[in-house]
Amino acid sequence: MCLAARKGADTVECRLDLLDQIPCADEVQSLLASAPVDTIVTARPERQGGRFGGDESTRLELLRHAARFATFVDIEDDVPVAQWPKGRIIVSRHDFSGNMPQLQQIVRNLEDSSAEVVKVAFTAQGPRDALRALDVLRDARKPTIALAMGEEGVASRIVCAKFGAFGTFASLDSESPTAPGQVTIDQMTGLYRWNDINADTRLFGVIACPVAHSMSPAIHNAAFGATGYNGVYVPLLVKAGAANFTDLMDELLSRPWLDWLGLSVTIPHKENAIAYVGIGNCDELSVKIGAINTVVIQASNALRGMNTDYGAAVDSLCHAMGIERAGLGGMKVSVLGAGGVARAVVAALSYYGAIVTVHNRTHERARALADEFGCDWKPLDQAHATAAEVIINCTSTGMHPNVDSSPIASLPGGVRVVFDTIYNPLKTRLLVQSSHQGARTVSGLEMFVNQAAEQFEAWTQIPAPRSVMRDVIVERLSRDQ
Ligand code: NAP
């Protein structure tokens, strides 16, 4: 409890059902009476997802005793009111297997009880369930906790602060969550700046699958913090498929009171995003690429789509070469790879007049990409013989954890600049090779910072704190390795 208090918790939940054995009355008293912060005492039975090992009368007796020392007692809604402990009551309903289809009616019933606080926690079956939890808070008639559990519900645990939730739950560390999808208290207060979230906070997020390891929440929340912008950015796990993307977007847009202003979009939804936003609402190059990574939600739900990857890549290269985008005209560039990033890079380089050769392991993909943008193509294993002055690696070869591999065996003579779009590690094998051979090197870090900075500016209309954003990634990468 002291550790939780030191980490910033103003209330600690004491889960008596998670102790190794049922505590005696004296143990409960000494645990609760000495608490440095407010306490909620809970002894969740198995029927509502807990692990209390004793019978119901032992459980209720224990809670009645605990009520004398705790700030609140959490009691399940299936316990008859006559058996409730005397004290300040949180009446709760948990569903660890479903998403509580009758949510509204359940909440009304809990509100009609004599409890001071209402709590519902159900299992998210998709990201729309996080929004259903927010609906409960918006309409609440009593102090309320409403949470969608699981990875698809994470946003509800953070964003609930905007809607005046009575509280949220965070774990002491990543090893000890008491429910699925809990973030740690360090993440809640540090990464998501829980204490700064209020009714005026604007919402942002990243749509991806998987999403857990995305660095975008770290980079954007740090940028909000550094600029004093009142926003919070959350992960949104949306499983593959256009229907899933469309469903979440429809649900978000149908709730203008969320103040949801922007989204990052990444694998596997970039093509779904441009289809949803509509090519008429995207810039020319994004339409040529056929994929966007940024959605801006404007007044009256007018949407704008952008692909900030291509501009970020081109600007990283131009910055390293000390030229403007127009200076790319006539430059010979070999692009390694024919996937999503290669497509954005090839489209942008062709647009600015570079002479591009696409090299890829799978020849058919190289040919298709080259044909589409009027370029040449060659097998990847011929890239060491290219006559290009610039090489851009858009393959995943060399990315963590395969840090000892490189997409080309040796650097051809005449190459002045090598740009590796990989940012983990910051110095790939290819870049080490290239700098040994005297080429100027550009890390994918610059591209990553640039694409996020352009998103930030499109959403907020304020200059992005690029050095803060860069530092966050460098710090995260060094910590994760
Ligand atoms: P993608 O669509 O899956 O494409 C992967 C590419 O890598 C394909 O060309 C694939 O060739 C090639 N490849 C994979 N394994 C290979 C191997 N063992 N040998 C040779 N080629 C191989 O991925 P993406 O979205 O384009 O991302 C590519 C890389 O870009 C990522 O690894 C990431 O590091 C980097 N990236 C950087 C940023 C940034 O902001 N800096 C952002 C996103 C991504 P085949 O066609 O033959 O399969």
Residues whose N, C-alpha, C, O or C-beta is under 5 A from the ligand:
A	BS01	NAP	G337 A338 G339 G340 V341 A342 R361 T362 R365 C394 T395 S396 T397 M399 T421 I422 Y423 G444 L445 M447 F448
